[in-house]
Amino acid sequence: MSEQQIRDLMAAREAAMAARDASTLGSHYAPDVVAFTLAPPLAQRGADVISVEAREAWFETFEGPIEYEIQDLEVFLGGDIAYCHALNRLSARPKGAPAGFSLWFRSTVCFRREGGEWLITHVHDSTPFHMDGTLRAAVDLKP
């Protein structure tokens, strides 16, 4: 049952991203969450991650639909601690940009069960980079 609860939570996050539902996204986090996301800064904690207003402001930087896909989700459980990893795709068009983008990235999400509810305690998203001296993010990769 716990694995399905985590899969359901991740599916709800996938749907909330596409629906621009900042409240649902914020409700999934533990108060002491730490997030290493694609955008600066290097780390965010607690209220900075949970903030509905900040996520709504981020959603407003895009025109049209936001597509979000979670692929190859694997879930691992150990008592009241769990984690999952997947490949995620974000596609959107920034306001004022002539075209949109589609980006695949790696994501690991850690959970703690509190009162029967799974809460996200840590998120780590990343893109690989070319190690050929250019240090360019490898945003053109696809699974």
Protein Blocks (a to p, Z undefined) as FASTA:
>chain_A
ZZmmmmmmmmmmmmmmmnopaklmmmmpcfkbccddfbdcfbdchjlmmmmklmmmmmmm
pgcjdddddehiacddehjaccdddddddddddehiabdcddddddddddddeehiacdf
bdcddddddfehnopacfkbcZZ
